[in-house]
Amino acid sequence: MGFFADFKKFLLKGDIVSLATAVIVGGAFGKIVTSFTNDVLMPPIGLLIGGVDFAALKFVLKDAVVDNGEVVAEAVTINYGSFLQTIIDFIIIGFCIFAVLKAYEKTQKKKEEAPAAPKGPTQEELLMEIRDELKKQNS
């Protein structure tokens, strides 16, 4: 088997397809949470604490250099407001993953607690019963 045939086999495994699907859905979910944080959650919080725009919060380490109205060198800043929003994104995503995993664990516990179906006789036991019945009929 060649390299590309092995690679194709690897890509078409169910686990890889499921993983790729999870990554795509996770990426989309991350964008939704980021939008929720930036556009829905942070504006009211900023308003409550005095009209603060978190995205604009920053420490200026070095001011921009302006010559004749033209920016020669950009300002050097630490954008801690964006960092705070990213932390809130992380907390929301972490909470959602925690909730999903808790729900999954509950379903797994219910499966474990369900009584196992009674086992029937093994193949060997059935063959011995047939042998014994045949012996009875022939004797």
Secondary structure, DSSP 8 states (H G I E B T S, - for coil): --HHHHHHHHHTSHHHHHHHHHHHHHHHHHHHHHHIIIIIIHHHHHHHTTS--GGG--EEEE--EEETTEEEE--EEE-HHHHHHHHHHHHHHHHHHHHHHHHHHHHHHHHHHS--------HHHHHHHHHHHHHHHH-
